[in-house]
Structures are given as C-alpha cells and as structure tokens.
Amino acid sequence: MEATMTQTTTMRAAVIHRFGGPEVVQVERVHKPVPKADELLVRVHASTVSIADHRTRSRDLPKGMWFYIPLALGVFRPRRRVLGMDAAGVVEAVGDEVTGFAPGDEVIAMLGASFGAHAEYACVPQADAIAQKPRNLTFEESASLVFGGYTALAYLNRVQLGTGSEVLVNGASGAVGTAVVQLAKQRGATVTGVCSAGKADLVRSLGADHVIDRAREDFAASGRTYDVIVECGGDAPFTRVEHSLRPGGALLLVITGLGGMLAASRQTRRSGKTVTFTPGPVSHDDLAGLSRLAEEGGIRPVIDRTYDLDDIVEAHRYVDSGRKRGNVVLRIP
Ligand SMILES: NC(=O)c1ccc[n+]([C@@H]2O[C@H](COP(=O)([O-])OP(=O)(O)OC[C@H]3O[C@@H](n4cnc5c(N)ncnc54)[C@H](OP(=O)(O)O)[C@@H]3O)[C@@H](O)[C@H]2O)c1
C-alpha cells in the first residue's frame, strides 16, 4: 500500500542541485506536482534540452547579464531544480477553474522561465501558452516545435511581414532560427539564413531563399540590405548590422548582452530603425495556430537527436557542444 502511495505521489525527473557541467543533472524521484485551480497537470511525454537549459544549468549567460543570476537563476543553488521549458504530453487532470481542456487532451505547452518539463509530470497554468498538439505528429516532433516556434512568434509578431519583405536570420540553424526561417517564409518574406557551412543544407531545406556561410562571408559587409534582421547567433549587434537594415527596418535581438539592451532605445531614436530585444506576447491562439500550421505541413519539426530521460546527461553534453541542428528532444517514457 505504501509503495503504491509513493508511486502515485512521486515522479521521475531530471534534477539539478548545483550549477555546473552536464554531470550535475541526475534523474531522481521527486514529489509529483499538484495542479492549482487554474492549472493543468500534464503527463509529459517529450520535451527538448534547449540553450535555455544549458544557460540555466551552467550560468553561461550573454555578456553583462550577471544581474540576472541572483534574480532568476539563484545565488548559491539553482532556483529551478527541474529544467525544461517546453512540453508535449497528455492532460492528466485540470483545476476547477480551467476551461477548454480536459483529461486525455494531447497538448503542447511553453512553460518558459517556470521550467519543470524534464519530468514525468508538469503543472501548466491555463494562462500560459498551451494548445492542442498537432494530431498527425508524434509527441517528440510536437515538443520540438515549441521552444523555437514560440520564440520565433514572439519576435516576428513585432513586425509586419508580407510578400516583398526581405528578412535575414542570423543563427538560422538553431532551434529559434529554424522556426524563424519557416515562419517568415509562411508570411511571404524572402529569407536569407546565416549559419555554418555544415548546416546550410538544413536551412535551405526549410525554405530559405539564400544561405550565407558565416565563416566565408560577412553579410554585414556585402552591401545587401534587409527589412528585418533576426539576431539568433550572438554576433550581429546593431553597431555591426546598422547599414544592412533598410530605412525603417527592424533588428530583432533574440540574443544580446547588457550593452545591447541598454543601447537599443537610443539606437532606435537615432537611426529611425527599430532595435528591440523585447519579445512580444504570444497568445493561446498563436500557439494553436502554430500547431495547426504544423498539422498542415507549413512548419516542420527539426530534430537533431533524441535522448531518453535516463540519458539526460548525454543530451546536455551534446547541447553544450554547440553542434546541434535545430532541436535535441528528450523522450520521457
Ligand atoms: N530572448 C529570448 O526570449 C530567447 C528565447 C530563446 C532563445 N534565446 C537566445 O537565442 C539564441 C538562439 O537560441 P537557439 O535555441 O536557436 O540556440 P541554438 O539552437 O544553440 O542555435 C544557436 C545558433 O547560433 C549559431 N551560432 C553559434 N555560434 C555563433 C557565432 N559565434 N556567431 C554567429 N552564430 C553562431 C548556430 O549556428 P551555426 O553553428 O550553424 O553557426 C545556431 O544557428 C541563444 O543565444 C538563446 O539564448 C533567447
């Protein structure tokens, strides 16, 4: 009887008790979360190990972001013990105030900075981004859409794109970049992707009209200009790319350091071009739209490798290598 109680009130999760390398992650039994009135309890079947997990685990933050450590990550020990920002799974229970979802629904969810998806169960507030999973995709494929897709929507929703718009995506081969390339194409833009040579075929296969090998060509020195530059690579601050932006154009800084953040509004005022590091809101409808788009084949999952929860250390090690293409999926059987 006691053993049964333990099984039903605990779950397996990948836990970090200290900051450090991949080896600090270990699979343990922890308390199973209990949903509040406005939350759904999701049996997670798949998540991804993302750059956000890497950064949170290792405190490898963009330049100057030290102030973020005590606030968000924890001073001596990690504030978030269970990582994992995205999930695909099945609703197990819903709180009294939850509407529109029921036990048995297959869903995708973005937990964002709350983390917690590298576990058998996670609680998701209904107010967060949660939507029905694409019916024709597996849990692994569905999970791989969320982190990059959600982030891409958050930034692309800040600009108007249409036929004739020219978009350059720096860091086009990562989780975010692969989603930005596909969503910008969906919105009618002509897309140039910048990445390393070995990942050029991937970026082209996602619909990029042009691909630039970042080791061989400096796009910012070519004289070509774009309406929107989406910076996902880390080496394209405004000071470098200003002259690659057309008048009235926008630089969307998915990644920047403290200096880039502090300078953004001054650069905007001075240049008349939009420089922003702030993601826009992503609604339930946006995530549901992403799910439907995936069902129709308008955005496809980009999965590099898939690991089981028991192999979580290897998954983190691969993400740390910087070699990943798109997403590294975590399967939680
Ligand atoms: N602001 C937000 O809300 C938010 C949300 C998600 C992610 N992010 C940040 O956005 C960035 C991209 O995330 P992600 O998940 O796509 O990461 P990722 O999957 O690791 O991809 C990183 C991308 O950057 C490229 N890259 C690596 N080193 C580079 C360098 N020295 N110069 C230029 N490009 C380089 C990589 O491609 P190649 O190897 O092909 O060059 C790859 O395309 C990360 O820094 C992440 O922290 C921010």
The ligand as an ORCA input file, in Angstrom:
! r2SCAN-3c Opt
* xyz 0 1
  N      15.131     36.343    -25.861
  C      14.512     35.204    -25.717
  O      13.377     35.122    -25.242
  C      15.208     33.967    -26.192
  C      14.488     32.775    -26.355
  C      15.156     31.670    -26.869
  C      16.500     31.742    -27.168
  N      17.180     32.896    -26.948
  C      18.600     33.015    -27.288
  O      18.659     32.989    -28.719
  C      19.827     32.323    -29.140
  C      19.444     31.232    -30.138
  O      18.719     30.215    -29.451
  P      18.609     28.776    -30.096
  O      17.736     27.979    -29.241
  O      18.307     28.877    -31.545
  O      20.114     28.277    -29.915
  P      20.849     27.117    -30.711
  O      19.865     26.101    -31.150
  O      22.010     26.701    -29.901
  O      21.364     27.848    -32.027
  C      22.404     28.810    -31.986
  C      22.616     29.359    -33.381
  O      23.672     30.309    -33.354
  C      24.655     29.981    -34.349
  N      25.952     30.366    -33.816
  C      26.703     29.698    -32.908
  N      27.824     30.383    -32.637
  C      27.763     31.514    -33.396
  C      28.633     32.621    -33.552
  N      29.797     32.715    -32.900
  N      28.267     33.584    -34.434
  C      27.095     33.505    -35.108
  N      26.239     32.477    -34.995
  C      26.574     31.495    -34.134
  C      24.479     28.493    -34.577
  O      24.671     28.086    -35.876
  P      25.921     27.632    -36.698
  O      26.691     26.690    -35.835
  O      25.350     26.994    -37.928
  O      26.581     28.931    -36.999
  C      22.985     28.314    -34.384
  O      22.289     28.617    -35.585
  C      20.507     31.774    -27.878
  O      21.595     32.602    -27.560
  C      19.443     31.852    -26.816
  O      19.974     32.064    -25.529
  C      16.549     33.998    -26.470
*
